[in-house]
Amino acid sequence: YLHSVEPPCIPYIGFYLTNLTFIEEGAPELIQKQLINFSKRYKLSSVICEIQQYQQTPYRLTPVPFIQQFILEEEIFDDNILYNISIQREPKFNQIPNQNIYSIEYEYEYEYIP
């Protein structure tokens, strides 16, 4: 289906990573213990070229000033704060035994801005 879509588009990268992993892990580096497996290299190259094809077409986006301003003014959290929010929302099983994760109070509230 993706081949029939006219770029620009954002393909699901997981599909390509899965293909690359199967090719890398499933095909030997050498054939008959001494010859380079060019078939494997060709398959890897084909997948990478397909990914690059979608990167060649520029997006023709029109800037929307109020969205740009919203993004620029958004608070930036450091990794520790983001990790703590993540643990609050999806606690590790051994950290909060027998507690319903949906009853956790969240420290941050977000306001919808139309």
N, CA, C and O of each residue as an XYZ file, in Angstrom:
456
protein
N       0.820     -1.199      0.000
C       0.000      0.000      0.000
C       0.861      1.259      0.000
O       0.551      2.217     -0.709
N       1.920      1.270      0.772
C       2.744      2.460      0.916
C       3.363      2.890     -0.413
O       3.585      4.079     -0.643
N       3.636      1.934     -1.272
C       4.236      2.270     -2.567
C       3.277      3.054     -3.453
O       3.714      3.725     -4.388
N       1.982      2.982     -3.178
C       1.013      3.712     -3.996
C       0.767      5.124     -3.472
O       0.074      5.906     -4.123
N       1.320      5.466     -2.310
C       1.135      6.787     -1.716
C       2.183      7.728     -2.279
O       3.361      7.382     -2.376
N       1.742      8.919     -2.649
C       2.676      9.901     -3.181
C       3.342     10.646     -2.035
O       2.658     11.182     -1.163
N       4.684     10.687     -2.027
C       5.377     11.400     -0.950
C       5.032     12.892     -0.972
O       4.613     13.398     -2.013
N       5.191     13.593      0.115
C       5.826     13.129      1.335
C       4.863     12.325      2.197
O       3.657     12.571      2.218
N       5.423     11.372      2.895
C       4.676     10.579      3.857
C       5.651     10.084      4.913
O       6.865     10.098      4.713
N       5.111      9.652      6.021
C       5.948      9.137      7.101
C       5.627      7.655      7.252
O       4.599      7.295      7.825
N       6.502      6.798      6.740
C       6.239      5.367      6.871
C       6.484      4.901      8.298
O       7.216      5.547      9.048
N       5.884      3.798      8.671
C       6.089      3.221      9.990
C       7.473      2.598     10.023
O       7.729      1.586      9.372
N       8.361      3.215     10.788
C       9.762      2.796     10.790
C       9.937      1.401     11.383
O      10.892      0.704     11.042
N       9.027      0.983     12.266
C       9.124     -0.341     12.867
C       9.123     -1.446     11.830
O       9.805     -2.458     11.992
N       8.358     -1.255     10.763
C       8.307     -2.226      9.674
C       9.698     -2.410      9.060
O      10.148     -3.533      8.836
N      10.367     -1.286      8.793
C      11.682     -1.347      8.169
C      12.733     -1.895      9.133
O      13.615     -2.653      8.730
N      12.639     -1.511     10.402
C      13.594     -2.030     11.382
C      13.445     -3.535     11.546
O      14.435     -4.248     11.711
N      12.211     -4.014     11.502
C      11.977     -5.460     11.581
C      12.604     -6.162     10.385
O      13.265     -7.190     10.535
N      12.395     -5.608      9.205
C      12.985     -6.204      7.999
C      14.508     -6.219      8.075
O      15.141     -7.223      7.750
N      15.096     -5.099      8.508
C      16.551     -5.035      8.625
C      17.066     -6.051      9.633
O      18.092     -6.693      9.409
N      16.355     -6.194     10.740
C      16.769     -7.158     11.763
C      16.707     -8.580     11.234
O      17.642     -9.355     11.433
N      15.617     -8.935     10.561
C      15.492    -10.288     10.017
C      16.576    -10.578      8.981
O      17.133    -11.676      8.948
N      16.870     -9.600      8.144
C      17.914     -9.806      7.137
C      19.268     -9.958      7.822
O      20.034    -10.867      7.499
N      19.560     -9.067      8.767
C      20.858     -9.097      9.446
C      21.062    -10.376     10.251
O      22.123    -10.997     10.195
N      20.034    -10.756     10.996
C      20.157    -11.924     11.869
C      19.937    -13.243     11.130
O      20.475    -14.277     11.525
N      19.151    -13.205     10.063
C      18.754    -14.443      9.411
C      19.641    -14.904      8.279
O      19.573    -16.064      7.872
N      20.470    -14.021      7.766
C      21.322    -14.407      6.638
C      22.784    -14.391      7.079
O      23.198    -13.489      7.807
N      23.553    -15.359      6.655
C      24.960    -15.403      7.065
C      25.777    -14.305      6.383
O      25.449    -13.852      5.286
N      26.852    -13.889      7.062
C      27.757    -12.885      6.498
C      28.532    -13.460      5.313
O      28.771    -12.793      4.307
N      28.911    -14.723      5.479
C      29.717    -15.383      4.455
C      28.991    -16.607      3.926
O      28.233    -17.262      4.642
N      29.238    -16.899      2.665
C      28.704    -18.105      2.041
C      29.905    -19.046      1.823
O      30.973    -18.603      1.401
N      29.727    -20.303      2.104
C      30.779    -21.311      1.982
C      32.031    -20.919      2.778
O      33.156    -21.253      2.406
N      31.799    -20.196      3.891
C      32.830    -19.818      4.869
C      33.892    -18.859      4.357
O      34.820    -18.529      5.096
N      33.782    -18.396      3.098
C      34.824    -17.492      2.600
C      34.314    -16.427      1.634
O      35.017    -15.450      1.378
N      33.120    -16.590      1.096
C      32.607    -15.631      0.119
C      31.614    -14.670      0.785
O      30.748    -15.090      1.553
N      31.752    -13.395      0.480
C      30.836    -12.391      1.029
C      29.437    -12.652      0.492
O      29.258    -12.908     -0.699
N      28.453    -12.588      1.370
C      27.059    -12.820      0.991
C      26.486    -11.527      0.388
O      25.895    -10.713      1.098
N      26.665    -11.353     -0.907
C      26.196    -10.143     -1.574
C      24.677    -10.075     -1.640
O      24.107     -8.986     -1.716
N      24.031    -11.208     -1.613
C      22.567    -11.226     -1.589
C      22.051    -10.540     -0.327
O      21.095     -9.766     -0.381
N      22.682    -10.825      0.796
C      22.312    -10.188      2.049
C      22.548     -8.675      1.959
O      21.694     -7.885      2.362
N      23.696     -8.282      1.435
C      24.018     -6.851      1.294
C      23.018     -6.156      0.380
O      22.621     -5.020      0.641
N      22.615     -6.828     -0.681
C      21.651     -6.239     -1.615
C      20.297     -6.034     -0.926
O      19.659     -4.996     -1.103
N      19.866     -7.020     -0.146
C      18.586     -6.898      0.560
C      18.638     -5.767      1.579
O      17.691     -4.987      1.679
N      19.731     -5.665      2.339
C      19.880     -4.566      3.294
C      19.851     -3.222      2.569
O      19.190     -2.282      3.010
N      20.565     -3.147      1.472
C      20.623     -1.920      0.680
C      19.242     -1.530      0.155
O      18.896     -0.349      0.146
N      18.461     -2.497     -0.277
C      17.113     -2.214     -0.795
C      16.220     -1.596      0.268
O      15.482     -0.650     -0.009
N      16.284     -2.128      1.485
C      15.458     -1.597      2.570
C      15.907     -0.179      2.915
O      15.075      0.709      3.097
N      17.205      0.034      3.003
C      17.723      1.364      3.343
C      17.386      2.377      2.251
O      17.029      3.516      2.554
N      17.496      1.977      0.992
C      17.133      2.875     -0.115
C      15.664      3.255     -0.071
O      15.304      4.391     -0.381
N      14.822      2.322      0.310
C      13.395      2.623      0.405
C      13.128      3.650      1.505
O      12.312      4.554      1.328
N      13.810      3.514      2.632
C      13.676      4.505      3.702
C      14.146      5.871      3.203
O      13.483      6.881      3.437
N      15.275      5.901      2.524
C      15.823      7.160      2.023
C      14.911      7.810      0.986
O      14.873      9.036      0.873
N      14.188      7.006      0.241
C      13.257      7.540     -0.758
C      12.237      8.471     -0.100
O      11.890      9.512     -0.656
N      11.760      8.089      1.086
C      10.760      8.901      1.774
C      11.369     10.136      2.427
O      10.643     11.051      2.817
N      12.683     10.172      2.549
C      13.351     11.324      3.131
C      13.716     12.371      2.081
O      14.130     13.475      2.436
N      13.570     12.050      0.809
C      13.988     12.949     -0.261
C      12.966     14.032     -0.584
O      13.330     15.105     -1.064
N      11.711     13.763     -0.328
C      10.661     14.705     -0.682
C      10.417     15.667      0.480
O      10.070     15.236      1.580
N      10.595     16.958      0.242
C      10.389     17.910      1.342
C       8.899     18.082      1.656
O       8.035     17.915      0.795
N       8.641     18.413      2.886
C       7.269     18.713      3.299
C       7.016     20.189      3.028
O       7.826     21.041      3.393
N       5.919     20.480      2.404
C       5.563     21.853      2.110
C       4.542     22.323      3.143
O       3.343     22.399      2.875
N       5.046     22.630      4.307
C       4.190     23.032      5.410
C       4.163     24.541      5.526
O       5.184     25.210      5.364
N       2.993     25.067      5.806
C       2.846     26.491      6.037
C       2.968     26.753      7.534
O       2.245     26.148      8.325
N       3.866     27.641      7.931
C       4.006     27.921      9.362
C       2.711     28.492      9.951
O       2.048     29.328      9.337
N       2.375     28.030     11.132
C       1.207     28.533     11.850
C       1.757     29.189     13.127
O       2.152     28.502     14.069
N       1.774     30.534     13.138
C       2.461     31.248     14.220
C       2.000     30.871     15.628
O       2.844     30.707     16.509
N       0.690     30.727     15.875
C       0.265     30.441     17.244
C       0.680     29.037     17.688
O       0.878     28.809     18.881
N       0.816     28.095     16.751
C       1.306     26.762     17.097
C       2.811     26.829     17.387
O       3.291     26.219     18.343
N       3.538     27.562     16.569
C       4.967     27.726     16.813
C       5.216     28.366     18.178
O       6.092     27.931     18.925
N       4.447     29.391     18.494
C       4.598     30.079     19.774
C       4.286     29.140     20.932
O       4.991     29.134     21.940
N       3.225     28.344     20.785
C       2.855     27.385     21.827
C       3.994     26.402     22.095
O       4.322     26.115     23.246
N       4.586     25.898     21.028
C       5.679     24.937     21.172
C       6.895     25.602     21.816
O       7.537     25.011     22.685
N       7.209     26.814     21.400
C       8.368     27.509     21.957
C       8.185     27.874     23.428
O       9.156     27.930     24.183
N       6.943     28.120     23.831
C       6.682     28.514     25.216
C       6.428     27.324     26.129
O       6.346     27.494     27.346
N       6.302     26.133     25.575
C       6.015     24.950     26.381
C       7.169     24.679     27.330
O       8.338     24.818     26.971
N       6.819     24.291     28.544
C       7.831     24.000     29.550
C       8.627     22.769     29.143
O       8.064     21.777     28.680
N       9.932     22.843     29.320
C      10.806     21.728     28.984
C      11.193     21.030     30.282
O      11.754     21.647     31.188
N      10.889     19.745     30.363
C      11.203     18.962     31.552
C      12.534     18.246     31.359
O      12.870     17.834     30.249
N      13.280     18.104     32.434
C      14.498     17.314     32.332
C      14.145     15.826     32.437
O      13.002     15.469     32.722
N      15.121     14.979     32.207
C      14.881     13.537     32.164
C      14.340     12.986     33.481
O      13.503     12.084     33.476
N      14.811     13.519     34.604
C      14.347     13.016     35.898
C      12.856     13.284     36.106
O      12.129     12.417     36.590
N      12.405     14.475     35.742
C      10.979     14.803     35.875
C      10.146     13.915     34.955
O       9.110     13.390     35.364
N      10.594     13.749     33.725
C       9.859     12.893     32.791
C       9.821     11.447     33.279
O       8.799     10.776     33.133
N      10.907     10.966     33.848
C      10.933      9.607     34.383
C       9.931      9.475     35.531
O       9.196      8.490     35.602
N       9.901     10.456     36.425
C       8.971     10.417     37.557
C       7.512     10.451     37.097
O       6.671      9.749     37.660
N       7.209     11.257     36.084
C       5.850     11.280     35.530
C       5.515      9.910     34.941
O       4.405      9.408     35.120
N       6.473      9.310     34.240
C       6.262      7.995     33.644
C       5.975      6.953     34.721
O       5.076      6.128     34.559
N       6.729      6.983     35.811
C       6.528      6.024     36.900
C       5.165      6.248     37.558
O       4.506      5.290     37.962
N       4.740      7.520     37.667
C       3.421      7.802     38.234
C       2.313      7.210     37.371
O       1.356      6.626     37.879
N       2.456      7.366     36.081
C       1.386      6.928     35.176
C       1.414      5.434     34.931
O       0.362      4.811     34.785
N       2.596      4.852     34.885
C       2.735      3.412     34.690
C       3.758      2.891     35.684
O       4.905      2.633     35.319
N       3.350      2.735     36.942
C       4.310      2.304     37.960
C       4.796      0.879     37.706
O       4.094      0.045     37.133
N       6.005      0.641     38.149
C       6.542     -0.711     38.073
C       5.800     -1.556     39.097
O       5.430     -1.063     40.162
N       5.585     -2.814     38.781
C       4.776     -3.681     39.647
C       5.356     -3.805     41.045
O       4.607     -3.908     42.017
N       6.677     -3.797     41.162
C       7.275     -3.984     42.483
C       7.317     -2.691     43.302
O       7.672     -2.732     44.480
N       6.966     -1.549     42.710
C       7.008     -0.289     43.447
C       5.712     -0.002     44.186
O       5.741      0.531     45.296
N       4.585     -0.343     43.595
C       3.295     -0.044     44.208
C       2.453     -1.318     44.191
O       1.640     -1.504     43.285
N       2.633     -2.183     45.163
C       1.870     -3.440     45.147
C       0.389     -3.209     45.430
O       0.023     -2.399     46.281
N      -0.451     -3.935     44.702
C      -1.902     -3.934     44.912
C      -2.546     -2.559     44.820
O      -3.582     -2.332     45.444
N      -1.972     -1.646     44.072
C      -2.584     -0.326     43.924
C      -3.100     -0.174     42.501
O      -2.432     -0.547     41.536
N      -4.288      0.373     42.393
C      -4.882      0.626     41.093
C      -4.170      1.820     40.463
O      -4.179      2.914     41.028
N      -3.540      1.615     39.275
C      -2.777      2.704     38.669
C      -3.671      3.859     38.235
O      -3.185      4.970     38.028
N      -4.964      3.614     38.096
C      -5.853      4.680     37.652
C      -6.251      5.608     38.795
O      -6.876      6.643     38.561
N      -5.897      5.250     40.026
C      -6.254      6.087     41.163
C      -5.113      7.007     41.578
O      -5.241      7.747     42.553
N      -4.006      6.972     40.856
C      -2.859      7.798     41.212
C      -3.145      9.259     40.876
O      -3.646      9.570     39.795
N      -2.827     10.140     41.798
C      -2.975     11.574     41.561
C      -1.794     12.041     40.712
O      -0.646     11.693     40.986
N      -2.081     12.815     39.702
C      -1.017     13.327     38.850
C      -0.598     14.700     39.318
O      -1.424     15.542     39.672
N       0.715     14.908     39.311
C       1.271     16.162     39.792
C       1.054     17.294     38.782
O       0.938     18.458     39.168
N       1.000     16.952     37.483
C       0.900     17.968     36.446
C      -0.472     17.915     35.795
O      -1.014     16.841     35.534
N      -1.017     19.084     35.538
C      -2.272     19.167     34.819
C      -2.018     19.942     33.536
O      -1.240     20.896     33.510
N      -2.683     19.516     32.482
C      -2.511     20.170     31.200
C      -3.835     20.775     30.762
O      -4.900     20.180     30.930
N      -3.744     21.931     30.215
C      -4.937     22.656     29.799
C      -5.032     22.611     28.281
O      -4.044     22.825     27.579
N      -6.213     22.335     27.793
C      -6.430     22.328     26.350
C      -6.554     23.760     25.884
O      -7.359     24.522     26.420
N      -5.758     24.138     24.882
C      -5.824     25.490     24.312
C      -6.282     25.361     22.870
O      -5.553     24.827     22.035
N      -7.474     25.840     22.570
C      -7.974     25.707     21.191
C      -7.231     26.584     20.215
O      -7.538     26.580     19.023
